[in-house]
Amino acid sequence: MANLIKDLFELAKLDDKHTELNKEKVNITKWFQQLVVEFYPEIEERGFELEVHIPEEPLLVKMDEVHMSRVITNLISNTLRYNPAGTALYVSCEHKEGKAILWIGDDGAGVDVPTLSESPPTPQPARSSDWFCGCSLAV
């Protein structure tokens, strides 16, 4: 419960336009590799496949490591939580047009794409439809 309250407080602070991110120069390829490695035991334990394409070459960006870690951790955790064993988790990093792009995806259950009049989607097992949506994040 304490962690939930802390997270809600942090989220509220991010909505405040006076909140400043603690941006520091980070080698995002090394940082991303280390973050993914932290999940490896859970990935193996849950029977997921892992496909990683993160270059060894340093790629320096300015970012707030704490907040960015929270975003990436949330995406990977949700993949592990809402998909069955055998799901492939894909993570990659690339440098494109002066930006670092982190890709996180899976071939799991997916989320039905709602119409504009419906409420936001919730994770559900795959149905007969082939239409699912995903998310990517450019840094």
Salt bridges, closest charged atoms under 4 A:
ASP7 OD1 - ARG70 NH2 3.85
GLU10 OE2 - LYS13 NZ 3.28
GLU10 OE1 - HIS67 NE2 3.75
GLU42 OE2 - ARG46 NE 2.97
GLU51 OE2 - HIS53 NE2 2.96
ASP64 OD2 - HIS67 ND1 3.03
ASP112 OD2 - ARG127 NH2 1.93
